[in-house]
Amino acid sequence: MLQLHIFTQKREQNLVQPELNYVIEITKHAGQILREMHRTQIEVNHKSKADLVTAADKASEAYLLREIQRHFPTHSINAEESGQHLGDNQHQWFVDPLDGTVNYAHGMSFFSVSVGYALNGQLELGAVYDPLMDECFYAQRGQGAFLNGRPLQVSKTEDLINSLLVTGFRFQLLDTAQANFNNFIRFSHLTQGVRRLSSAALELAYIAAGRLDGFWEVSISQWDIAAGALILQEAGGIVTKMFGEPNFMEDPVSILAANPVIHGLMLKELLEERNKQL
């Protein structure tokens, strides 16, 4: 199946790393698995009260792990369903086989596959695929971001009142000071609206495409954002932790992502809301 280039060899560093075409190919094939199983009677289980896993998650992840480990057996992989697969931390993969599982389990159409690759701690390659829309968003550091071959650029929105934002809520934080409701209410008054679409990878890709203007979330996982964050950065966006710290992939992971102007405006509001709670 994989007719495209799989890896490049950097002789001076003795590093073997994947090429973007390979990442795109395996991400799209995993999406085909999801598409074939969508709206069928598949097994759905609870990892926790509001955290689902389906047979489709498992089938997609099994394929991705098999492919990556076959071609890059020494690499480290951080996957949503099976966790950390230890290896050479110079090479790290972040795999979300089905981002938007609750949507998928209810027969809804907003979900994606997300695969990111980092070299020496820096995101280098990423692909996010929406199998129902057949939209593949992808990027390589320093080479721009693309959707099915077309260059991507973030929106030019310059004020909150004309912006459309997106966020998410972690079930385990709902009864805590980090529940995110105050931020949601604040931005609901300041913008054209705040959506909760429940696939962070695809939401980041939509900001890269100019369909949305900004995204924040209090607590999130590396595999949710790795590929989408790189795509957004390469499309001209800014990605930080929720309160502006640059190391957004480090634990505890949070995110603020937007076009350059909206990012600054959102950060100001988030900091003001945090200060109100102190």
Secondary structure, DSSP 8 states (H G I E B T S, - for coil): ---S--EEEETTTTEEEE-HHHHHHHHHHHHHHHHHHTTS---EEEEETTEEEEHHHHHHHHHHHHHHHHH-TTEEEEETTTEEE--EEEEEEEEEEEETHHHHHTT-S--EEEEEEEETTEEEEEEEEETTTTEEEEEETTS-EEETTEE-------SGGG-EEEE---GGGTTSTT-SHHHHHHHHHHSSEEE--S-HHHHHHHHHTTS--EEEESS--HHHHHHHHHHHHHTT-EEE-TTS-S-TTSSS--EEEE-HHHHHHHHHHHHHHHHHH-
